[in-house]
Structures are given as C-alpha cells and as structure tokens.
C-alpha cells in the first residue's frame, strides 16, 4: 500500500513539472514570433533592479525530492549559437524543455517483491525447523516406546495417548520431586556460615551424621510451620488490675453453632444468623465471661461475619484457622495454647474431631442446620449463667456431666423445670402444713367466729 501511494505521488509530481515546462516553452515561442526579430532580445526575463538571483524551484527540477524523482543531470558542453537555439525552438518548441524526469520506483518495486520472498524463506526455515524437531521428538518417542502409530483406530490411539501422558506426567513428577529432595538435603544439610565464611557451631557439630540431623531438624521445622498453630500463645496475658478480668473463659465455634453457611441462586454464599444470638451474647458477654471465637474458618471469611454479628463488641478475641493444629485432615483446636487456666475454660463445639486434644473442657452441642425455630441458645445461655453464678473453681466436672447427653441445653432445661416443679410442690406442702396447724387454734383468737 505504501509503495502504491508513493508511485501515485511521483507520477502526479512529474506530470505537473512537464505541464509547467511545456507552458513556459510555448510562451517563449509566442514572444519570439511576436517580436519579429531574428535574435532573442537581451535581458529577457530581467527585473528592473537587475537580473534575477533567486531561481524558482519549478525552473530547477533537480531540487525535487531525490527519493521520488530521478532527474538526469545535463552534460556540460559548449552552448550553441543564438540562431540555432531560435530555429530549434520554432521547429520543435516542446523539445527545448528540460528532459522529462524519470520516475525511479525500482527500489520500492524490488522491496515489494522481496517481501514475499523473505516471508517464503522464513516460512520454509520454520517448516524445516518444525520438521526437524518433529523428527527428534519422534525418535525419542520411538526410543522410549511412546510413539503412536497413525494406522491404528481412534480408540486405540486415545488409549495409547492416555498411557503416554500418564507416563510423561509420572516422569516429570518423580523427576521434580527427586530434584527438590536433593536440593533440600544439600541446602539444609550443610553447616551455616557467618559473614566472614566461618562455620557456625550448632548442636550437631562434630557428629558424623550431622548433615542428616540438620536435614531432619529442617523437616520438622517446615512441618510445624504448616501443621502447628501460628504462635505458641494464642491469647495475651489476662487483664491486670484495676481492669476487670472475667473468671471464666468461654470459647465458641462460630460455624454451625452461632451462624450457618448457606448458598442460593438469588443471594449466593452467605451466613444465616441463629435465633436468639443477640440474647445469648448479652448474657455471656463481658464482664460475665471472656468470650473467644475459635473457628476453623479462614480469617478472610469469618472476620467480616463476626463484625456484623457482634456490633457491640461483646466478643473479646477472635481466633481463626491459622491458630488451629492440622491433624489427619482436620483442624483441631488446642486449648493448651490459650494462655488460660484450663479449669476455668469452657469450649462449645459440635465436632468431636475439633476438640480431641481437650475433651474434658468441651460442652458438646448439636449441630445447627439453619432451623429458624430453634431456641437452644436461650437454654444454653441459662446453663452458662448458672455456672457463672455458682462460682465453681473447676468447671470440667460439670461440663463432663452435661456432655454425656445429646443436647446438654435441652437436658438442663428439663432439669430446671423439674427443680422448679419440686420447689413449687415443696412450697405448697409447706403452706398447707402451716394452715392445718393454725386451724386448730383459730377459735381461740379473739373476735373470730366459730365455724358452724
């Protein structure tokens, strides 16, 4: 496209130059005929103040762009006589002009022609390289028994391709694992050095199996980094005086105890708030208990949920998945890392795998599946309130007693109703006995009339 535009531009420029030169020749011929003289007058085209110094660019075609128009430079020779010039101009006026410019578009045509040639050469080189690579790949495939015959059926080809891909995947996985293992042993098995290059003594220095011990130590450190909680002490020290530190620490699992995760086409993923949750937090919140949320959910998911559930900040601390211990595919809560006295720690959860390290501190409750008619949190709040008012020194016997039931809160409610009924019955009996004793002597009271 660029070459075509250039040729059009060069042609238009050359045509304009030819037209101007021919018009100038005709005008000079007409002046010669009109003068009637045999000789050309001197000072023709001369100005009043002298001969012309600046020459028009149209009178000198050599000033055009050399890349578009090629003008042949006239050879230097002896100028002809004046009469010969006039005769030649009368006979052939057009030939007096400067030779026509020659459009030199050869390099562009050659460039336009060279592009397909270069592209063809590049394509041929790429094709040859691909063929060579294909040949190498085929040789390697045949050498290792991975080549697939094109004459087989489609099902057989698919089966052989699946077998080949499986072998290649196993090879790369095994090779990568072996390379990583070798690097790990070489990197962590050698002794550490200081900035001066001297060996730093450690507990394994001087032993023949020191590299092996260093590798095992590094392995345990990496395993603990993945498996163990993110820090040794999950909670800060208790509040010092004069601040009020609650006597009991209440640890609660968030998922399926306080909220329930659900998904729908309309709302997507969200957490449903359990009925009577606000009442529960009002009863067990600070200063009655030191409430701690300890969940296996990640912090990115659970933190905004807990902020929306507890706008009054009744929950003192929040612990997420990074604070759990990963054991046999489960995120286990380790209550020994809470930095609290375990005799005053109450943990509420529904999953036995989560509290397998501290089963004596657990008050196991049923899993809440999202039933909006559930009232278990009210009964659970009353149970915890009773423990708080009892002011026991060790809560573990009480928790173990109620944990033997499927629903501790429901059992506590039934027992509370039974105790209330027994108390009411005892009051009624006591009131009836007092009335029977006074009725014997009611006639001796002055002013009281006898019964008929």
Secondary structure, DSSP 8 states (H G I E B T S, - for coil): -HHHHHHHHHHHHHHHHHHHHHHHHHHHHHHHHHH--SS--TTTT-BTTBS--S--TTT-GGGS-TTTEE-----------HHHHHHHHHH-SGGGS----EE--HHHHHHHHHHHHHHHHHHHHHHHHHHHHHHHHHHHHHHTT----TTS-HHHHHHHHHHHHHHHHHHHHHHHHHHHHHHHHHHHHS--B-TTS-B---TTTT-TTHHHHHHHHHHHHHHHHHHS-SSS-SS-----TTS---SEEEEE--BTTTEEEEEETTTEEEEEE-TTHHHHHHHHTTTTEEEEEE-SS-HHHHHHHHHHH-TT----EEE-GGGSEEETTEEE--GGGSSS-GGGEEEEES-TTTTTT-GGGEEE-----S-TT--HHHHHHHHHHHHHHHT-S--HHHHHHHHTSS-HHHHHHHHHHHHHHHHHHHHHHHHHHHHHHHHTTGGGSTT-----
